[in-house]
Amino acid sequence: MATQNRKYEYMMQGSVSCGGLSQLLHRLRGISDSDVGEGHQFEDHEMQYVLKGGQSEMKVFARRSLTDDSAPWSLQYFGQADTGHRGTSETVRSCITTGTTSNLRGFLSDLGFRLSHEYVAKGHLFTKGNVRIAISQVCTVTDGAVDVAKPLTSSFLVQLSVIASHGQIALIEELRWLADSLKPLVIVGKVEQKMK
């Protein structure tokens, strides 16, 4: 019974050069459900926290909007990527996401979590049905100074994802259809997980 309620993130990633960004945004304006021409623009501060215990560690992600102070913080946990489905074109991992208050960093610190790294993601967010499409430029943050974050590269990260219960094939097909619709502007696929 617990497996039926478990949610999974099905995700595909790729990248697009700065020169190809306008064409990709134009394509997404045509096929997405977004009523905003450029999609929802966002600028988020993302932080990874780690709790170490013996030979294992637990990672969680805290996120906050830098453009909307009234938006709740977000706490995310992602399980280990499922490597059992080698024939699939997407990464599959269990996920838990919840909204929180702004004292999240202090709470995680009190639990023993330590900040591992942080970055700012700036970009555009579109939706098509249940699929979320994020095109973002990843920017480095030094000593928590998010206001002077500098782009890591001139390329943009393209992430397509859908949250689904096990066996919701129609949602996974929706994700794959959208990935095919973006070719040849961007080729997205499974992210291979490297073990340390």
ABEGO torsion letter per residue (X at the ends): XAAAABBBBBBBBBBBBAAAAAAAAAAAAAABABABAAEBBBBBBBBBBBBBBEABBBBBBBBBBAABAABBBBBBBBBBBBAABAABABBBBBBBBBBBBAAAAAAAAAAGBBBABBBBBBEBBBBBEABBBBBBBBBBBBGGBAAABBBABABBBBBBBBBBBBGBAAAAAAAAAAAAAAOAABBBBBBBBBBX
